[in-house]
Amino acid sequence: MGGIKRISRLSSNHMEILAAVCVCFIIWNVFDHLYFWYTMIQQYVMPSLLSRTKHIKQYGEWAVVTGATGGIGKAYAEELASHGVNVLLISRNPEKLKNVSEAITETYGVKTRFIVADFSLGRKVYPDIKKSLKDVDVGILVNNVGVFYDYPQFTTEVPEDKLWEMININIAAAVMMVHIVLPGMVQRERGAIVNVSSAVCCKPTPLVNVYASSKSFIDYFSESLHYEYASKGIFIQSLVAYFVKTNLIPYSTCIRFLMLDPKEYARQAVRTIGISRRTSGHLLHSIQFSISCWLPDWLWVSAITFLSNMVRREQNLQPVKL
Ligand SMILES: NC(=O)c1ccc[n+]([C@@H]2O[C@H](COP(=O)([O-])OP(=O)(O)OC[C@H]3O[C@@H](n4cnc5c(N)ncnc54)[C@H](OP(=O)(O)O)[C@@H]3O)[C@@H](O)[C@H]2O)c1
């Protein structure tokens, strides 16, 4: 009889502990959701109601954008110009650079300049860039340039040249541009750096491993840079973008509905400068990113493998199994 009482007392104690854990879990989740929506309002709703031009211009006269002749980079350059900031474009094709800078001056009435540089060439391109930027009051640096795989594949199957291209363009270019531009910003005690990462930085991403890993590097690089330079008046942002309609990725038609137009994307993303240190740049992307982070790794990897195989099939390649 005494034994039964003890057991029921024990199990009622267990029930109380379980109930307390459940309540804590629910409270934690409610606060987590409230915080998420608070940051969404702060990043996207408030800036769209108020003009951000004064804020964007306060960093300095010029914005430097790498990979600025197409896709997200071009859209960023145009959006920054629409706020009255002069833009200096860096890409490898002189013809395209000339056309884009002339179009920006004509449309937005700001000054433009450009530097021809092929970041895939590594160290040798930076002395010229440094010389060209010597007396430029760079307020905003957008480290946008990036390359992707030709198609999803196993890491050891990626050609060596492609690996060096990704290392030089996706990683080294951002580090070296920061090394060139940041000292001037620190001297002037103002400046903003946007490092374009990707949503794939948040999870292990097979079949586009080196690209995803390069984007994780950019994300961590940005965060540590923030801790080093925030107290010196510099704002550093990691832009963890999702799918944008550009030439970068051989997307499968089935995800086209998830993709944003670069202009629409840059319009919202530029407004988050000075507000959010790590953002997806667009409300839709932020929702997708938080879902991705919340997914267990096995589900994320299955989804990536599924998408990768779809792209491989479209390019008449055999699907792969992990
Ligand atoms: N699109 C997406 O869905 C997506 C998603 C997440 C993150 N991102 C990131 O966003 C950034 C921009 O991507 P995007 O989609 O806009 O790419 P994109 O449309 O391919 O544009 C890339 C730009 O970089 C320039 N570029 C390419 N190779 C270069 C080199 N070796 N040297 C100098 N410039 C070079 C290109 O200009 P030229 O060819 O004229 O040189 C072009 O202006 C990348 O860092 C990418 O990882 C994109």
PDBQT file of the ligand as one rigid body, heavy atoms in Angstrom, charges set to zero:
ROOT
HETATM    1  N1  LIG A 401      21.606  34.772 -57.089  1.00  0.00    +0.000 N 
HETATM    2  C1  LIG A 401      21.332  34.161 -55.974  1.00  0.00    +0.000 C 
HETATM    3  O1  LIG A 401      20.325  33.442 -55.851  1.00  0.00    +0.000 OA
HETATM    4  C2  LIG A 401      22.246  34.315 -54.801  1.00  0.00    +0.000 A 
HETATM    5  C3  LIG A 401      21.857  33.762 -53.581  1.00  0.00    +0.000 A 
HETATM    6  C4  LIG A 401      22.671  33.920 -52.472  1.00  0.00    +0.000 A 
HETATM    7  C5  LIG A 401      23.851  34.630 -52.581  1.00  0.00    +0.000 A 
HETATM    8  N2  LIG A 401      24.223  35.145 -53.774  1.00  0.00    +0.000 N 
HETATM    9  C6  LIG A 401      25.498  35.864 -53.843  1.00  0.00    +0.000 C 
HETATM   10  O2  LIG A 401      25.286  37.145 -54.418  1.00  0.00    +0.000 OA
HETATM   11  C7  LIG A 401      26.467  37.573 -55.092  1.00  0.00    +0.000 C 
HETATM   12  C8  LIG A 401      26.113  38.050 -56.477  1.00  0.00    +0.000 C 
HETATM   13  O3  LIG A 401      25.534  36.999 -57.161  1.00  0.00    +0.000 OA
HETATM   14  P1  LIG A 401      24.655  37.209 -58.485  1.00  0.00    +0.000 P 
HETATM   15  O4  LIG A 401      23.614  36.168 -58.417  1.00  0.00    +0.000 OA
HETATM   16  O5  LIG A 401      24.280  38.609 -58.629  1.00  0.00    +0.000 OA
HETATM   17  O6  LIG A 401      25.740  36.774 -59.601  1.00  0.00    +0.000 OA
HETATM   18  P2  LIG A 401      25.819  37.138 -61.165  1.00  0.00    +0.000 P 
HETATM   19  O7  LIG A 401      24.501  37.524 -61.692  1.00  0.00    +0.000 OA
HETATM   20  O8  LIG A 401      26.556  36.004 -61.789  1.00  0.00    +0.000 OA
HETATM   21  O9  LIG A 401      26.770  38.431 -61.160  1.00  0.00    +0.000 OA
HETATM   22  C9  LIG A 401      28.094  38.315 -60.806  1.00  0.00    +0.000 C 
HETATM   23  C10 LIG A 401      28.824  39.621 -61.028  1.00  0.00    +0.000 C 
HETATM   24  O10 LIG A 401      30.203  39.388 -60.706  1.00  0.00    +0.000 OA
HETATM   25  C11 LIG A 401      31.017  39.739 -61.805  1.00  0.00    +0.000 C 
HETATM   26  N3  LIG A 401      32.124  38.798 -61.890  1.00  0.00    +0.000 N 
HETATM   27  C12 LIG A 401      32.054  37.464 -62.120  1.00  0.00    +0.000 A 
HETATM   28  N4  LIG A 401      33.281  36.927 -62.124  1.00  0.00    +0.000 NA
HETATM   29  C13 LIG A 401      34.137  37.951 -61.882  1.00  0.00    +0.000 A 
HETATM   30  C14 LIG A 401      35.542  38.041 -61.773  1.00  0.00    +0.000 A 
HETATM   31  N5  LIG A 401      36.324  36.975 -61.933  1.00  0.00    +0.000 N 
HETATM   32  N6  LIG A 401      36.109  39.250 -61.512  1.00  0.00    +0.000 NA
HETATM   33  C15 LIG A 401      35.338  40.348 -61.388  1.00  0.00    +0.000 A 
HETATM   34  N7  LIG A 401      34.002  40.341 -61.482  1.00  0.00    +0.000 NA
HETATM   35  C16 LIG A 401      33.412  39.145 -61.736  1.00  0.00    +0.000 A 
HETATM   36  C17 LIG A 401      30.098  39.668 -63.030  1.00  0.00    +0.000 C 
HETATM   37  O11 LIG A 401      30.508  40.616 -63.975  1.00  0.00    +0.000 OA
HETATM   38  P3  LIG A 401      31.318  40.329 -65.321  1.00  0.00    +0.000 P 
HETATM   39  O12 LIG A 401      30.902  38.984 -65.775  1.00  0.00    +0.000 OA
HETATM   40  O13 LIG A 401      30.942  41.442 -66.194  1.00  0.00    +0.000 OA
HETATM   41  O14 LIG A 401      32.742  40.411 -64.867  1.00  0.00    +0.000 OA
HETATM   42  C18 LIG A 401      28.764  40.112 -62.445  1.00  0.00    +0.000 C 
HETATM   43  O15 LIG A 401      28.724  41.522 -62.415  1.00  0.00    +0.000 OA
HETATM   44  C19 LIG A 401      27.425  36.386 -55.054  1.00  0.00    +0.000 C 
HETATM   45  O16 LIG A 401      28.365  36.572 -54.043  1.00  0.00    +0.000 OA
HETATM   46  C20 LIG A 401      26.528  35.200 -54.733  1.00  0.00    +0.000 C 
HETATM   47  O17 LIG A 401      27.215  34.190 -54.068  1.00  0.00    +0.000 OA
HETATM   48  C21 LIG A 401      23.448  35.009 -54.883  1.00  0.00    +0.000 A 
ENDROOT
TORSDOF 0
